Amino acid sequence: MLVMGEVHTGLLQNSGEIPESTCRDVLQLLSGERVRVSRRPIVYAVSPDLLTGVDCRLPSASQSRIRGAGTVLSRSSITGGRVVQGSSYTRIERSGSDRRQPWSHYLARPGVVEVLGKVKSRDLADGFAEDPPADGLDLGAISARFLDVVQSSPLLDRRAPFKIARTRLRWVAEQGEPAIRFTLHSEQMRTVRLIHAGEFTPAVADLCEDLALHDWLLTALLVIIERARIGGTPGPEAAVKLAPAVDHLLHLWMPSARVDDVLSAYWESLDRRPGFTRQWQSLVDRVRDQLAVHTLAFLREKSGGGAR
């Protein structure tokens, strides 16, 4: 029927980026299972997949009481030793029976929640994208829990170089004529409605995690620039406040680097509208121009002091 998921993204609670070996240790959330790491074009580490059993009410735009039972697939990841994500998703499918099955049945179908009774796919999709019921399936809480597990690792010094809020990206994927819609709801909440051709594959979840990562980077850079109050504070003070962007963020921008080629057109669509990369480049240029102006002023002052 459809797939729904939610990704939470935040700054790793450590004073600097952590090396690959530490990423492996921090993400070893399931004993005996391997942490996967890729080194190109940037170090990316992802935990083993984890299952959470659910038996609860499902979201519904019509407020219908729809019950589902099954499992949610989750994982945590670290990009560049600097940004951490908690991600969860599940495929919603109609059950072959109106009766709840034993847990062994659901565990044999990881990442699938079966709907008990009749339901309309669009009703579920609209309900989840808008606002899931407080007493129902909460993928955000599951994602947040696994992100918190990583952040509480004793291997982290918990001295982040700057404070920045997490962002949440809630997504729904359906089959049909390819299309994507990104909506910014608040400083922390976004939704993505994605329609893809063919059967669902985990590559769709990879795409949504990549979107969430780069949306967070863009948001973090905006916040740092706002805090610097360029033009309203002395140049040296503004430069100090902009430094974390250079030290910790700018090198991480690599949209679509880990996205399946079949799905890369979705990123291209978002780069046309709303224009993620254009906005990012504009902000990066502003940071670098400000630092260059401050550096020139500093050198001119030093040179003038030496002449005296």
Secondary structure, 3 states (H helix, E strand, C coil): CEEEEEEEEEECCCCCCCCHHHHHHHCCCCCCCCCEEECCCCCEEECCCEEEEEEEEECCCCCCCEEEEEEEEEEEEEECCCEEEEEEEEEEEECCCCCCCCHHHHHCCCCEEEEECCCCHHHHHHHHHHCCCCCECCHHHHHHHHHHHHHCCCCCCCCCCCCCCCEEEEEEEEECCCEEEEEECCCCEEEEEEEECCCCCHHHHHHHHHHHHHHHHHHHHHHHHHHHCCCCCCHHHHHHHHHHHHHHCHHHCCCCCCCCHHHHHHHHHHHHCCCHHHHHHHHHHHHHHHHHHHHHHHHHHHHHHHHC
